């Protein structure tokens, strides 16, 4: 799941995955690839059916959530909690400032 998250966030890697370069070792010569699930399919029909399915929709929903970082894991274990909470407060402050600036631009 973390690897898929990093693939989706990196434009260079995402472009490589979407490039239609035939590969004999992959099903369907690598043409039918679901980036969110990191799976290859034999035909277009199979990938269309996959995208309609419950497993794909669940995976997409899970990928919308931000993955846990090492700092969050350390804070949950009680290691470096003060630094983590200080960083999370700064992040919230930056997000609030960005939202305020965005709303001011709309007016």
N, CA, C and O atoms as a GROMACS GRO file, in nm:
protein
  428
    1UNK      N    1   0.082  -0.118   0.000
    1UNK     CA    2   0.000   0.000   0.000
    1UNK      C    3   0.088   0.126   0.000
    1UNK      O    4   0.059   0.222  -0.071
    2UNK      N    5   0.195   0.124   0.079
    2UNK     CA    6   0.283   0.240   0.082
    2UNK      C    7   0.353   0.262  -0.052
    2UNK      O    8   0.374   0.375  -0.095
    3UNK      N    9   0.388   0.151  -0.118
    3UNK     CA   10   0.454   0.162  -0.248
    3UNK      C   11   0.360   0.224  -0.351
    3UNK      O   12   0.401   0.306  -0.432
    4UNK      N   13   0.234   0.185  -0.348
    4UNK     CA   14   0.135   0.240  -0.441
    4UNK      C   15   0.116   0.388  -0.412
    4UNK      O   16   0.105   0.468  -0.505
    5UNK      N   17   0.112   0.425  -0.284
    5UNK     CA   18   0.099   0.566  -0.246
    5UNK      C   19   0.215   0.647  -0.303
    5UNK      O   20   0.194   0.755  -0.360
    6UNK      N   21   0.336   0.596  -0.288
    6UNK     CA   22   0.452   0.670  -0.339
    6UNK      C   23   0.451   0.674  -0.492
    6UNK      O   24   0.495   0.773  -0.551
    7UNK      N   25   0.402   0.568  -0.557
    7UNK     CA   26   0.393   0.569  -0.704
    7UNK      C   27   0.294   0.674  -0.752
    7UNK      O   28   0.319   0.742  -0.852
    8UNK      N   29   0.183   0.689  -0.682
    8UNK     CA   30   0.082   0.787  -0.722
    8UNK      C   31   0.129   0.930  -0.696
    8UNK      O   32   0.086   1.022  -0.767
    9UNK      N   33   0.215   0.951  -0.598
    9UNK     CA   34   0.262   1.086  -0.564
    9UNK      C   35   0.379   1.131  -0.653
    9UNK      O   36   0.404   1.251  -0.666
   10UNK      N   37   0.451   1.037  -0.713
   10UNK     CA   38   0.569   1.068  -0.794
   10UNK      C   39   0.529   1.074  -0.942
   10UNK      O   40   0.498   0.971  -1.001
   11UNK      N   41   0.529   1.194  -1.002
   11UNK     CA   42   0.485   1.206  -1.143
   11UNK      C   43   0.571   1.126  -1.240
   11UNK      O   44   0.521   1.074  -1.340
   12UNK      N   45   0.699   1.116  -1.212
   12UNK     CA   46   0.788   1.042  -1.302
   12UNK      C   47   0.753   0.894  -1.301
   12UNK      O   48   0.744   0.832  -1.407
   13UNK      N   49   0.733   0.838  -1.185
   13UNK     CA   50   0.699   0.696  -1.173
   13UNK      C   51   0.560   0.669  -1.231
   13UNK      O   52   0.538   0.566  -1.295
   14UNK      N   53   0.467   0.761  -1.210
   14UNK     CA   54   0.332   0.746  -1.263
   14UNK      C   55   0.334   0.747  -1.416
   14UNK      O   56   0.261   0.671  -1.479
   15UNK      N   57   0.418   0.832  -1.475
   15UNK     CA   58   0.430   0.836  -1.620
   15UNK      C   59   0.488   0.706  -1.674
   15UNK      O   60   0.448   0.658  -1.780
   16UNK      N   61   0.584   0.647  -1.600
   16UNK     CA   62   0.641   0.519  -1.641
   16UNK      C   63   0.536   0.408  -1.639
   16UNK      O   64   0.532   0.324  -1.729
   17UNK      N   65   0.450   0.409  -1.538
   17UNK     CA   66   0.348   0.305  -1.527
   17UNK      C   67   0.243   0.319  -1.636
   17UNK      O   68   0.190   0.219  -1.684
   18UNK      N   69   0.212   0.443  -1.674
   18UNK     CA   70   0.109   0.465  -1.774
   18UNK      C   71   0.160   0.451  -1.917
   18UNK      O   72   0.080   0.441  -2.010
   19UNK      N   73   0.292   0.451  -1.936
   19UNK     CA   74   0.349   0.435  -2.069
   19UNK      C   75   0.315   0.295  -2.121
   19UNK      O   76   0.329   0.196  -2.050
   20UNK      N   77   0.272   0.289  -2.246
   20UNK     CA   78   0.231   0.162  -2.304
   20UNK      C   79   0.346   0.094  -2.376
   20UNK      O   80   0.346   0.080  -2.499
   21UNK      N   81   0.445   0.052  -2.298
   21UNK     CA   82   0.560  -0.019  -2.354
   21UNK      C   83   0.532  -0.168  -2.339
   21UNK      O   84   0.518  -0.217  -2.227
   22UNK      N   85   0.524  -0.243  -2.451
   22UNK     CA   86   0.495  -0.386  -2.441
   22UNK      C   87   0.602  -0.461  -2.362
   22UNK      O   88   0.722  -0.442  -2.384
   23UNK      N   89   0.558  -0.546  -2.271
   23UNK     CA   90   0.649  -0.628  -2.190
   23UNK      C   91   0.596  -0.771  -2.193
   23UNK      O   92   0.487  -0.799  -2.144
   24UNK      N   93   0.674  -0.860  -2.248
   24UNK     CA   94   0.631  -0.999  -2.267
   24UNK      C   95   0.612  -1.073  -2.135
   24UNK      O   96   0.541  -1.174  -2.131
   25UNK      N   97   0.674  -1.026  -2.029
   25UNK     CA   98   0.665  -1.095  -1.901
   25UNK      C   99   0.537  -1.063  -1.823
   25UNK      O  100   0.505  -1.131  -1.726
   26UNK      N  101   0.466  -0.963  -1.865
   26UNK     CA  102   0.346  -0.922  -1.792
   26UNK      C  103   0.221  -0.964  -1.868
   26UNK      O  104   0.222  -0.974  -1.991
   27UNK      N  105   0.111  -0.989  -1.794
   27UNK     CA  106  -0.014  -1.026  -1.862
   27UNK      C  107  -0.061  -0.916  -1.956
   27UNK      O  108  -0.051  -0.798  -1.923
   28UNK      N  109  -0.110  -0.954  -2.070
   28UNK     CA  110  -0.158  -0.858  -2.169
   28UNK      C  111  -0.050  -0.767  -2.221
   28UNK      O  112  -0.078  -0.656  -2.266
   29UNK      N  113   0.074  -0.813  -2.216
   29UNK     CA  114   0.192  -0.736  -2.258
   29UNK      C  115   0.208  -0.605  -2.181
   29UNK      O  116   0.273  -0.512  -2.229
   30UNK      N  117   0.149  -0.598  -2.063
   30UNK     CA  118   0.162  -0.480  -1.978
   30UNK      C  119   0.076  -0.362  -2.018
   30UNK      O  120   0.094  -0.252  -1.966
   31UNK      N  121  -0.017  -0.383  -2.111
   31UNK     CA  122  -0.099  -0.272  -2.160
   31UNK      C  123  -0.212  -0.235  -2.064
   31UNK      O  124  -0.252  -0.119  -2.057
   32UNK      N  125  -0.262  -0.333  -1.991
   32UNK     CA  126  -0.380  -0.310  -1.906
   32UNK      C  127  -0.336  -0.317  -1.760
   32UNK      O  128  -0.332  -0.424  -1.700
   33UNK      N  129  -0.304  -0.201  -1.704
   33UNK     CA  130  -0.250  -0.192  -1.569
   33UNK      C  131  -0.339  -0.104  -1.482
   33UNK      O  132  -0.374   0.007  -1.520
   34UNK      N  133  -0.375  -0.155  -1.365
   34UNK     CA  134  -0.449  -0.076  -1.266
   34UNK      C  135  -0.345  -0.018  -1.170
   34UNK      O  136  -0.286  -0.091  -1.091
   35UNK      N  137  -0.324   0.112  -1.177
   35UNK     CA  138  -0.221   0.178  -1.097
   35UNK      C  139  -0.256   0.169  -0.948
   35UNK      O  140  -0.168   0.146  -0.866
   36UNK      N  141  -0.382   0.188  -0.914
   36UNK     CA  142  -0.424   0.189  -0.774
   36UNK      C  143  -0.403   0.055  -0.706
   36UNK      O  144  -0.369   0.050  -0.588
   37UNK      N  145  -0.423  -0.054  -0.779
   37UNK     CA  146  -0.410  -0.189  -0.722
   37UNK      C  147  -0.277  -0.256  -0.757
   37UNK      O  148  -0.246  -0.362  -0.703
   38UNK      N  149  -0.200  -0.195  -0.846
   38UNK     CA  150  -0.071  -0.249  -0.891
   38UNK      C  151  -0.090  -0.389  -0.950
   38UNK      O  152  -0.016  -0.482  -0.916
   39UNK      N  153  -0.188  -0.403  -1.040
   39UNK     CA  154  -0.216  -0.531  -1.105
   39UNK      C  155  -0.221  -0.513  -1.256
   39UNK      O  156  -0.259  -0.408  -1.307
   40UNK      N  157  -0.181  -0.618  -1.326
   40UNK     CA  158  -0.190  -0.621  -1.471
   40UNK      C  159  -0.300  -0.718  -1.512
   40UNK      O  160  -0.326  -0.816  -1.442
   41UNK      N  161  -0.365  -0.688  -1.625
   41UNK     CA  162  -0.476  -0.772  -1.672
   41UNK      C  163  -0.452  -0.813  -1.816
   41UNK      O  164  -0.379  -0.747  -1.890
   42UNK      N  165  -0.516  -0.924  -1.854
   42UNK     CA  166  -0.501  -0.980  -1.988
   42UNK      C  167  -0.568  -0.897  -2.096
   42UNK      O  168  -0.517  -0.885  -2.207
   43UNK      N  169  -0.685  -0.839  -2.064
   43UNK     CA  170  -0.761  -0.768  -2.168
   43UNK      C  171  -0.828  -0.645  -2.109
   43UNK      O  172  -0.834  -0.627  -1.987
   44UNK      N  173  -0.878  -0.561  -2.197
   44UNK     CA  174  -0.947  -0.440  -2.155
   44UNK      C  175  -1.076  -0.475  -2.080
   44UNK      O  176  -1.112  -0.407  -1.984
   45UNK      N  177  -1.143  -0.579  -2.122
   45UNK     CA  178  -1.267  -0.621  -2.055
   45UNK      C  179  -1.239  -0.656  -1.909
   45UNK      O  180  -1.316  -0.619  -1.820
   46UNK      N  181  -1.128  -0.727  -1.884
   46UNK     CA  182  -1.093  -0.766  -1.747
   46UNK      C  183  -1.067  -0.645  -1.659
   46UNK      O  184  -1.110  -0.642  -1.544
   47UNK      N  185  -0.998  -0.546  -1.711
   47UNK     CA  186  -0.968  -0.429  -1.629
   47UNK      C  187  -1.093  -0.344  -1.605
   47UNK      O  188  -1.107  -0.285  -1.498
   48UNK      N  189  -1.181  -0.339  -1.702
   48UNK     CA  190  -1.308  -0.267  -1.683
   48UNK      C  191  -1.389  -0.335  -1.574
   48UNK      O  192  -1.444  -0.267  -1.486
   49UNK      N  193  -1.398  -0.467  -1.577
   49UNK     CA  194  -1.470  -0.541  -1.473
   49UNK      C  195  -1.404  -0.522  -1.336
   49UNK      O  196  -1.473  -0.510  -1.235
   50UNK      N  197  -1.273  -0.519  -1.334
   50UNK     CA  198  -1.200  -0.499  -1.209
   50UNK      C  199  -1.232  -0.362  -1.150
   50UNK      O  200  -1.256  -0.350  -1.029
   51UNK      N  201  -1.234  -0.258  -1.233
   51UNK     CA  202  -1.260  -0.123  -1.183
   51UNK      C  203  -1.403  -0.107  -1.132
   51UNK      O  204  -1.430  -0.017  -1.052
   52UNK      N  205  -1.494  -0.191  -1.175
   52UNK     CA  206  -1.631  -0.187  -1.125
   52UNK      C  207  -1.645  -0.262  -0.993
   52UNK      O  208  -1.746  -0.248  -0.923
   53UNK      N  209  -1.545  -0.342  -0.960
   53UNK     CA  210  -1.554  -0.432  -0.845
   53UNK      C  211  -1.532  -0.367  -0.710
   53UNK      O  212  -1.483  -0.254  -0.698
   54UNK      N  213  -1.570  -0.442  -0.608
   54UNK     CA  214  -1.563  -0.397  -0.470
   54UNK      C  215  -1.418  -0.380  -0.423
   54UNK      O  216  -1.387  -0.284  -0.354
   55UNK      N  217  -1.332  -0.472  -0.460
   55UNK     CA  218  -1.193  -0.465  -0.414
   55UNK      C  219  -1.122  -0.340  -0.466
   55UNK      O  220  -1.048  -0.276  -0.393
   56UNK      N  221  -1.146  -0.306  -0.593
   56UNK     CA  222  -1.083  -0.186  -0.650
   56UNK      C  223  -1.136  -0.060  -0.583
   56UNK      O  224  -1.060   0.030  -0.548
   57UNK      N  225  -1.266  -0.054  -0.564
   57UNK     CA  226  -1.326   0.065  -0.502
   57UNK      C  227  -1.278   0.082  -0.358
   57UNK      O  228  -1.256   0.194  -0.313
   58UNK      N  229  -1.262  -0.030  -0.287
   58UNK     CA  230  -1.210  -0.023  -0.150
   58UNK      C  231  -1.067   0.028  -0.150
   58UNK      O  232  -1.030   0.110  -0.065
   59UNK      N  233  -0.987  -0.020  -0.243
   59UNK     CA  234  -0.847   0.022  -0.251
   59UNK      C  235  -0.836   0.171  -0.281
   59UNK      O  236  -0.753   0.240  -0.222
   60UNK      N  237  -0.919   0.221  -0.372
   60UNK     CA  238  -0.918   0.363  -0.407
   60UNK      C  239  -0.956   0.447  -0.285
   60UNK      O  240  -0.896   0.551  -0.260
   61UNK      N  241  -1.055   0.400  -0.210
   61UNK     CA  242  -1.097   0.473  -0.089
   61UNK      C  243  -0.984   0.476   0.013
   61UNK      O  244  -0.961   0.579   0.076
   62UNK      N  245  -0.913   0.364   0.031
   62UNK     CA  246  -0.803   0.360   0.126
   62UNK      C  247  -0.685   0.446   0.081
   62UNK      O  248  -0.614   0.502   0.165
   63UNK      N  249  -0.665   0.459  -0.049
   63UNK     CA  250  -0.555   0.540  -0.099
   63UNK      C  251  -0.580   0.690  -0.083
   63UNK      O  252  -0.486   0.769  -0.087
   64UNK      N  253  -0.705   0.729  -0.067
   64UNK     CA  254  -0.735   0.871  -0.045
   64UNK      C  255  -0.688   0.918   0.092
   64UNK      O  256  -0.661   1.036   0.112
   65UNK      N  257  -0.679   0.824   0.188
   65UNK     CA  258  -0.631   0.858   0.321
   65UNK      C  259  -0.479   0.870   0.318
   65UNK      O  260  -0.411   0.795   0.248
   66UNK      N  261  -0.428   0.963   0.396
   66UNK     CA  262  -0.283   0.983   0.404
   66UNK      C  263  -0.222   0.870   0.487
   66UNK      O  264  -0.272   0.841   0.596
   67UNK      N  265  -0.116   0.805   0.439
   67UNK     CA  266  -0.056   0.695   0.516
   67UNK      C  267   0.015   0.747   0.641
   67UNK      O  268   0.057   0.862   0.647
   68UNK      N  269   0.027   0.660   0.740
   68UNK     CA  270   0.096   0.697   0.862
   68UNK      C  271   0.244   0.716   0.835
   68UNK      O  272   0.303   0.644   0.755
   69UNK      N  273   0.303   0.813   0.902
   69UNK     CA  274   0.446   0.838   0.886
   69UNK      C  275   0.521   0.771   1.002
   69UNK      O  276   0.460   0.722   1.097
   70UNK      N  277   0.652   0.769   0.992
   70UNK     CA  278   0.733   0.711   1.100
   70UNK      C  279   0.720   0.794   1.227
   70UNK      O  280   0.723   0.739   1.337
   71UNK      N  281   0.705   0.926   1.212
   71UNK     CA  282   0.688   1.012   1.330
   71UNK      C  283   0.559   0.977   1.404
   71UNK      O  284   0.556   0.974   1.527
   72UNK      N  285   0.451   0.950   1.329
   72UNK     CA  286   0.325   0.913   1.392
   72UNK      C  287   0.337   0.778   1.464
   72UNK      O  288   0.282   0.761   1.572
   73UNK      N  289   0.409   0.685   1.405
   73UNK     CA  290   0.429   0.555   1.469
   73UNK      C  291   0.510   0.569   1.597
   73UNK      O  292   0.480   0.506   1.698
   74UNK      N  293   0.614   0.653   1.592
   74UNK     CA  294   0.695   0.676   1.711
   74UNK      C  295   0.612   0.743   1.821
   74UNK      O  296   0.624   0.708   1.938
   75UNK      N  297   0.529   0.840   1.784
   75UNK     CA  298   0.446   0.909   1.882
   75UNK      C  299   0.346   0.813   1.945
   75UNK      O  300   0.318   0.824   2.065
   76UNK      N  301   0.292   0.719   1.868
   76UNK     CA  302   0.199   0.621   1.923
   76UNK      C  303   0.269   0.529   2.023
   76UNK      O  304   0.208   0.481   2.118
   77UNK      N  305   0.398   0.506   2.002
   77UNK     CA  306   0.476   0.423   2.093
   77UNK      C  307   0.529   0.503   2.212
   77UNK      O  308   0.585   0.445   2.305
   78UNK      N  309   0.511   0.636   2.210
   78UNK     CA  310   0.556   0.720   2.320
   78UNK      C  311   0.696   0.775   2.303
   78UNK      O  312   0.755   0.827   2.397
   79UNK      N  313   0.749   0.763   2.181
   79UNK     CA  314   0.884   0.812   2.154
   79UNK      C  315   0.874   0.944   2.079
   79UNK      O  316   0.815   0.948   1.971
   80UNK      N  317   0.929   1.049   2.133
   80UNK     CA  318   0.931   1.178   2.063
   80UNK      C  319   0.794   1.240   2.045
   80UNK      O  320   0.767   1.302   1.942
   81UNK      N  321   0.706   1.224   2.142
   81UNK     CA  322   0.570   1.274   2.127
   81UNK      C  323   0.564   1.426   2.123
   81UNK      O  324   0.482   1.482   2.051
   82UNK      N  325   0.651   1.493   2.199
   82UNK     CA  326   0.647   1.640   2.202
   82UNK      C  327   0.680   1.698   2.065
   82UNK      O  328   0.613   1.789   2.018
   83UNK      N  329   0.783   1.644   2.002
   83UNK     CA  330   0.822   1.694   1.869
   83UNK      C  331   0.714   1.664   1.766
   83UNK      O  332   0.687   1.745   1.678
   84UNK      N  333   0.651   1.547   1.777
   84UNK     CA  334   0.545   1.511   1.682
   84UNK      C  335   0.427   1.606   1.694
   84UNK      O  336   0.377   1.657   1.594
   85UNK      N  337   0.382   1.628   1.817
   85UNK     CA  338   0.265   1.716   1.836
   85UNK      C  339   0.295   1.859   1.794
   85UNK      O  340   0.208   1.929   1.742
   86UNK      N  341   0.418   1.904   1.816
   86UNK     CA  342   0.456   2.038   1.773
   86UNK      C  343   0.453   2.046   1.621
   86UNK      O  344   0.404   2.145   1.565
   87UNK      N  345   0.505   1.945   1.552
   87UNK     CA  346   0.505   1.944   1.406
   87UNK      C  347   0.363   1.936   1.352
   87UNK      O  348   0.331   2.001   1.253
   88UNK      N  349   0.276   1.855   1.416
   88UNK     CA  350   0.139   1.844   1.368
   88UNK      C  351   0.062   1.974   1.388
   88UNK      O  352  -0.022   2.010   1.305
   89UNK      N  353   0.090   2.046   1.496
   89UNK     CA  354   0.025   2.176   1.518
   89UNK      C  355   0.070   2.277   1.412
   89UNK      O  356  -0.011   2.355   1.362
   90UNK      N  357   0.199   2.275   1.378
   90UNK     CA  358   0.250   2.365   1.274
   90UNK      C  359   0.187   2.333   1.139
   90UNK      O  360   0.155   2.424   1.062
   91UNK      N  361   0.168   2.204   1.110
   91UNK     CA  362   0.107   2.163   0.984
   91UNK      C  363  -0.038   2.211   0.977
   91UNK      O  364  -0.082   2.260   0.874
   92UNK      N  365  -0.112   2.196   1.088
   92UNK     CA  366  -0.250   2.244   1.092
   92UNK      C  367  -0.256   2.394   1.073
   92UNK      O  368  -0.344   2.446   1.004
   93UNK      N  369  -0.162   2.465   1.134
   93UNK     CA  370  -0.158   2.611   1.121
   93UNK      C  371  -0.133   2.652   0.976
   93UNK      O  372  -0.196   2.746   0.926
   94UNK      N  373  -0.043   2.582   0.908
   94UNK     CA  374  -0.014   2.612   0.768
   94UNK      C  375  -0.136   2.584   0.681
   94UNK      O  376  -0.166   2.660   0.589
   95UNK      N  377  -0.208   2.475   0.708
   95UNK     CA  378  -0.328   2.442   0.631
   95UNK      C  379  -0.435   2.548   0.652
   95UNK      O  380  -0.502   2.588   0.557
   96UNK      N  381  -0.451   2.593   0.776
   96UNK     CA  382  -0.550   2.697   0.804
   96UNK      C  383  -0.514   2.828   0.735
   96UNK      O  384  -0.602   2.897   0.684
   97UNK      N  385  -0.386   2.862   0.734
   97UNK     CA  386  -0.341   2.983   0.666
   97UNK      C  387  -0.366   2.973   0.517
   97UNK      O  388  -0.410   3.070   0.455
   98UNK      N  389  -0.339   2.856   0.458
   98UNK     CA  390  -0.364   2.835   0.316
   98UNK      C  391  -0.511   2.845   0.282
   98UNK      O  392  -0.547   2.898   0.177
   99UNK      N  393  -0.598   2.795   0.370
   99UNK     CA  394  -0.742   2.803   0.346
   99UNK      C  395  -0.790   2.947   0.355
   99UNK      O  396  -0.875   2.990   0.277
  100UNK      N  397  -0.735   3.021   0.450
  100UNK     CA  398  -0.774   3.161   0.462
  100UNK      C  399  -0.734   3.241   0.339
  100UNK      O  400  -0.810   3.324   0.289
  101UNK      N  401  -0.612   3.214   0.289
  101UNK     CA  402  -0.566   3.284   0.169
  101UNK      C  403  -0.652   3.246   0.048
  101UNK      O  404  -0.682   3.331  -0.035
  102UNK      N  405  -0.690   3.120   0.039
  102UNK     CA  406  -0.774   3.075  -0.071
  102UNK      C  407  -0.912   3.140  -0.069
  102UNK      O  408  -0.966   3.176  -0.173
  103UNK      N  409  -0.967   3.154   0.051
  103UNK     CA  410  -1.100   3.216   0.060
  103UNK      C  411  -1.092   3.366   0.032
  103UNK      O  412  -1.187   3.424  -0.020
  104UNK      N  413  -0.979   3.429   0.065
  104UNK     CA  414  -0.963   3.572   0.037
  104UNK      C  415  -0.952   3.596  -0.112
  104UNK      O  416  -0.998   3.699  -0.161
  105UNK      N  417  -0.891   3.503  -0.187
  105UNK     CA  418  -0.876   3.517  -0.331
  105UNK      C  419  -1.009   3.504  -0.401
  105UNK      O  420  -1.030   3.566  -0.505
  106UNK      N  421  -1.100   3.425  -0.346
  106UNK     CA  422  -1.231   3.405  -0.407
  106UNK      C  423  -1.320   3.527  -0.396
  106UNK      O  424  -1.409   3.548  -0.479
  107UNK      N  425  -1.297   3.609  -0.294
  107UNK     CA  426  -1.381   3.727  -0.273
  107UNK      C  427  -1.352   3.836  -0.368
  107UNK      O  428  -1.416   3.942  -0.362
   0.00000   0.00000   0.00000
